[in-house]
Amino acid sequence: MSTQPESEPTYLFVVTYGRSGSTTLQAILNSIPGFLIRGENRQALRFLHQYHRTLVKDREGFREMHRRNGRPVGMMTPSDPFYGIDQYPTEQALTEVRRLVTNTLLRPDDDTRVLGFKEIRWYHADVDEFVDWLREVFPGARFLVNSRRHADVAASGWWAKDPDAMSKLATMEETFDSLRERLGPAAHHVQYEDYVNRTEALEPLFEWLGEPFVVDDVRRVLATRHSY
């Protein structure tokens, strides 16, 4: 796992699905001094994950082939068709990806302590592998899972036009449950109906974040309409 410089912020990613109240949750997080949680990016980091995964897979494949053939690893020549791929540098690549995403997508302010984004597109088959990679790119990253009553989600926005909405939501919720179990203390769950109707329901979240819970600040955020 790559090493995180002490001067960098810690990282927090919101895992959810569309029409779940996640923009409100994003605003609540951004009301905490030093927090900067960006909005959705259409899971653009999956392309960087695929880039990294492809090169690591080919690197290991060629290294294994060289070992079987008794050829020294790292001795590809300019005449090899995959010249240089066996030397793809994992740690450097992870560091460079973190720098790219931080400087171009997340763009922390000088006083940013916690940095991340919320995303609604966690439905791909490789979500576990993708999250593991995110934790390599962003050491110490934590994941906040946001849920909402499926019947309400399915009746909202574009979901209302999808006859398979309830089934899709159930599948994603199962994925989130598995993810939370696998991540242990690096994950936390909130339920929209709980905190939108009773602000104090967010107190465990603030405890998990290690931040003071100022109920009046949270109520001011909840009083504002978010998203569309």
Buried (B, 14 or more C-beta within 10 A) or exposed (E): EBEBEEEBBBBBBBBBBBBBBBBBBBBBBBEBEBBBBBEBBEBEBBEBBEEBBEBBEBBEEBBEEBEEEEEEBEEBEEEEEEEEBBEBEEEEBBBBBBEEBBEEEBEBEEEBBBBBBBBBBBEEEEBBEBBBBBBBBBBEBBBBBBBBEBEBBBEBEEBEEEEEBBEBBEEBBEBBEEBBEEBEEBBBBBBBEEBBEEBEBBBBBBEBBEBEBEEEBBEEBBEEEBBE
